């Protein structure tokens, strides 16, 4: 018996894409994102051609400054940055 190919419609793919983006956002903003979820979010952004500029004074810029000297980040500062990224501050 021949196998029929059933491709998803563009509407179905758009719905799935939006659902994945929404779920990743919810987990990250809610603080329940584990390393695998963060990795999936990073991959999702990369696969969709999303990039960012580490402007001075931005969260990404601050993170980039600290990565150069990981010892410069205290536990308190780490927790503050984590809360800011989760939208809690």
Long-range contacts (C-beta under 8 A, 24 or more apart in sequence): 20-44, 28-85, 28-86, 29-86, 29-87, 30-86, 31-86, 31-88, 59-84, 59-85
